[in-house]
Amino acid sequence: MKKKNIPIEFVYQLFALIISIIVVHAFYVSIVRPNATEILEQQAIEAAADPDYVRDRSNWVLIKDLEQESCFILMFWALAIMGYKAREIIRERNLLDVELVPIAEGMRILPEDTREFARQVEALPEDRQSMLLPRALKNALRRFNSTRNIQDVSTTTNIVFESEADRLESELSMIRYISWAIPSIGFIGTVRGIGEALAQADKAVQGDIAGVTQSLGVAFNSTFIALLISIFLMFLVYQLQLLQERLVFDSQIYLDDKLIRHMKGD
């Protein structure tokens, strides 16, 4: 993709973050926290009436805190970014099924023929010309026209594919950062919960352990949810990386099979 596409992706990521914040926060304010508060109040009443009462583990209570909300916001933001990149990869893979340079079996391409084939590639829509395969084709044709050396064409196209692989890898850095930040936020919740529990240690000594128990619940719940989300996201990140690697590998095979092997140099 050319540089002019970068602002579009940036705007998409920005709006995806804003929408994630609005949707997740609205869900928490309207559903999660009211349900969690009601459950905790009911459990407190039953615990006061029955000393042997065992509190049930509720999913609403498990995800009610600010750290879990932040983790879900980042999760949906990362999913939106990965969806955008997966869509772009699928669009590029669709070109592998198209005869961008129609060459009959047994036909040989001379350096003088490259301009005609290059014009066919340049006739593609502008958004397609910026994709990996058309760029590699144009680079190979121009190189063959100027050097008339097949080995030189093969070397330069390999450099193009290696550069594309590095670029795709670097574009995953934001998603990897989010996947790293989520467990860190969970750890912040752990530190906050333990700190609150220690602040209420004097009450626990006097026999009132309700506050300490609730604070420790914050500590462990935030870490639990953050680790689950991180495991899920990292699985998707590696699947996206696999798609990118397959795109580069299959594009290289396409170029070798559809173009380079038909070339006849000096």
C-alpha positions in Angstrom: 0.0 0.0 0.0 1.2 3.5 -0.8 1.7 6.2 1.7 -1.5 7.9 0.9 -3.4 4.9 2.3 -1.8 5.4 5.7 -4.1 8.3 6.9 -7.1 6.3 5.9 -6.0 3.5 8.2 -5.1 5.9 11.0 -8.6 7.5 10.8 -10.2 4.0 10.8 -8.1 3.0 13.9 -9.1 6.3 15.7 -12.8 5.9 15.0 -12.6 2.2 16.0 -11.1 3.2 19.4 -13.8 5.8 19.9 -16.6 3.5 19.0 -15.1 0.7 21.3 -15.0 3.1 24.2 -18.6 4.3 23.7 -20.1 0.9 23.2 -18.2 -0.9 26.0 -18.8 1.9 28.5 -22.5 2.1 27.6 -22.8 -1.7 28.1 -21.0 -1.5 31.5 -23.1 1.5 32.7 -26.4 0.1 31.6 -26.0 -3.6 32.2 -22.8 -4.9 33.8 -22.5 -2.7 36.9 -26.2 -2.5 37.8 -26.4 -6.3 37.7 -23.1 -6.7 39.6 -24.3 -4.3 42.3 -27.6 -6.1 42.7 -25.9 -9.5 43.0 -23.4 -8.2 45.6 -26.2 -6.6 47.6 -28.2 -9.8 47.5 -25.2 -11.9 48.5 -24.4 -9.5 51.4 -28.0 -9.9 52.7 -27.9 -13.7 52.5 -24.4 -13.8 54.1 -25.6 -11.7 57.0 -28.6 -14.0 57.5 -26.7 -17.3 57.1 -23.1 -17.6 58.5 -22.6 -20.7 56.4 -23.7 -19.1 53.1 -21.2 -19.5 50.2 -21.2 -16.8 47.6 -21.7 -17.9 44.0 -19.3 -16.8 41.4 -21.1 -14.4 39.1 -19.9 -13.4 35.7 -21.2 -9.8 36.2 -19.1 -9.4 39.3 -16.2 -11.0 37.6 -16.0 -8.3 34.9 -17.5 -5.3 36.7 -14.3 -3.3 37.5 -12.6 -0.5 35.5 -9.6 -2.7 34.6 -11.8 -5.3 33.0 -13.7 -2.6 31.1 -10.4 -1.2 29.8 -9.3 -4.7 28.7 -12.5 -5.2 26.7 -12.1 -1.8 25.1 -8.6 -2.7 23.9 -9.8 -6.1 22.8 -12.5 -4.7 20.5 -10.0 -2.1 19.2 -7.5 -4.8 18.4 -10.2 -6.9 16.7 -11.2 -3.9 14.5 -7.6 -3.3 13.5 -7.1 -7.0 12.7 -10.3 -7.1 10.7 -9.1 -4.2 8.6 -5.8 -5.9 7.9 -7.4 -9.2 7.2 -9.7 -7.6 4.7 -6.8 -6.0 2.9 -4.9 -9.4 2.7 -8.0 -11.1 1.3 -8.3 -8.4 -1.4 -4.7 -8.9 -2.3 -5.1 -12.7 -2.4 -8.0 -12.4 -4.8 -5.5 -11.1 -7.4 -3.7 -14.4 -7.3 -6.7 -15.9 -9.2 -6.5 -13.2 -11.9 -4.3 -13.4 -15.1 -2.7 -10.0 -14.7 -0.1 -10.9 -17.4 -1.8 -13.4 -19.7 1.0 -15.5 -21.2 0.3 -18.8 -23.0 2.2 -21.9 -22.1 5.4 -22.2 -24.1 5.4 -18.5 -24.9 8.7 -16.6 -24.3 9.0 -13.0 -23.2 11.7 -10.8 -24.7 12.9 -7.6 -23.1 11.2 -5.7 -26.0 7.8 -7.2 -24.9 7.9 -5.9 -21.4 6.4 -2.5 -22.1 3.2 -4.1 -23.5 2.8 -6.3 -20.5 3.6 -3.4 -18.1 0.9 -1.3 -19.7 -1.6 -4.1 -18.9 -0.7 -4.0 -15.3 -0.8 -0.2 -15.3 -4.3 -0.4 -16.7 -5.6 -1.8 -13.4 -7.5 0.4 -11.0 -5.2 2.6 -8.9 -6.1 0.9 -5.7 -5.0 -2.5 -7.2 -1.8 -1.1 -8.6 -0.7 -0.3 -5.1 -1.0 -4.0 -4.0 1.9 -6.3 -3.7 1.5 -8.5 -6.8 1.0 -5.7 -9.4 4.0 -3.8 -7.8 6.2 -6.9 -8.1 5.1 -7.5 -11.7 5.8 -4.0 -12.8 9.2 -4.1 -11.0 10.1 -7.4 -12.7 9.1 -6.2 -16.2 10.9 -2.9 -15.9 14.0 -4.6 -14.5 14.0 -7.1 -17.4 13.6 -4.3 -19.9 16.6 -2.4 -18.5 19.0 -5.2 -17.7 17.8 -8.1 -20.0 19.1 -10.4 -17.2 16.7 -13.0 -15.7 18.9 -13.6 -12.6 18.9 -9.9 -11.9 15.1 -9.8 -12.2 14.7 -12.7 -9.8 17.1 -11.1 -7.3 15.2 -7.7 -7.3 11.8 -9.3 -7.0 13.0 -11.3 -4.0 14.1 -8.0 -2.4 10.6 -6.6 -3.1 8.9 -9.6 -1.4 11.3 -9.5 1.6 10.6 -5.8 2.0 6.9 -6.4 1.9 7.2 -9.2 4.5 9.1 -6.8 6.8 6.5 -4.1 6.3 3.6 -6.4 7.1 5.4 -7.6 10.2 6.1 -4.1 11.4 2.4 -3.2 11.0 1.5 -5.8 13.5 3.4 -3.9 16.2 0.3 -1.9 17.4 -1.7 -5.1 17.8 1.1 -6.8 19.7 1.4 -3.7 21.9 -2.3 -3.9 22.7 -1.9 -7.7 23.4 0.9 -6.8 25.8 -0.9 -3.9 27.4 -4.0 -5.9 28.4 -2.2 -8.2 30.9 -0.4 -5.1 32.2 -3.8 -3.5 32.9 -4.9 -6.7 34.6 -1.8 -6.5 36.8 -2.6 -2.9 37.7 -6.0 -4.2 38.9 -4.2 -6.8 41.0 -2.0 -4.1 42.6 -5.0 -1.9 43.2 -7.0 -4.7 44.8 -4.2 -5.9 47.0 -3.5 -2.3 48.1 -7.2 -1.8 49.0 -7.2 -5.1 50.9 -4.1 -4.0 52.9 -5.7 -0.7 53.7 -8.6 -2.6 55.4 -6.3 -5.0 57.3 -7.4 -3.4 60.6 -11.0 -4.3 60.0 -10.0 -7.9 59.2 -8.2 -8.1 62.5 -11.4 -7.1 64.2 -13.3 -9.8 62.3 -14.8 -7.9 59.4 -13.3 -9.5 56.3 -16.0 -8.4 53.8 -14.0 -5.4 52.5 -10.8 -7.4 52.3 -12.5 -10.2 50.4 -14.1 -7.8 48.0 -10.7 -6.0 47.3 -8.9 -9.3 46.8 -11.7 -10.3 44.3 -10.9 -7.1 42.3 -7.2 -8.2 42.3 -7.8 -11.7 41.0 -10.7 -11.0 38.7 -8.8 -8.3 36.8 -5.8 -10.6 36.2 -8.0 -13.5 35.2 -10.0 -11.6 32.6 -6.9 -9.8 31.2 -5.0 -13.1 30.7 -8.0 -14.7 29.0 -8.4 -11.8 26.6 -4.6 -11.7 25.9 -4.5 -15.5 25.1 -7.5 -15.0 22.7 -5.9 -12.0 21.0 -2.4 -13.6 20.6 -4.0 -16.6 18.8 -5.7 -14.2 16.3 -2.4 -12.2 15.9 -0.5 -15.4 14.9 -3.3 -16.3 12.5 -3.1 -12.9 10.9 0.6 -13.2 10.7 0.2 -16.6 9.0 -2.1 -15.0 6.4 0.4 -12.3 5.7 3.3 -14.8 5.2 1.2 -16.9 2.9 0.3 -13.9 0.8 4.0 -13.0 0.3 5.0 -16.7 -0.4 2.1 -17.3 -2.8 2.7 -14.0 -4.6 6.4 -15.0 -5.1 5.3 -18.4 -6.5 2.8 -16.6 -8.8 5.5 -14.3 -10.2 7.9 -17.1 -10.8 5.3 -19.3 -12.5 3.4 -16.7 -14.5 6.2 -14.4 -15.5 9.9 -15.1 -14.8 10.0 -18.7 -16.1 8.7 -17.3 -19.5 11.5 -14.7 -19.8 14.2 -15.2 -22.4 17.2 -13.0 -21.8 20.3 -12.3 -23.8 
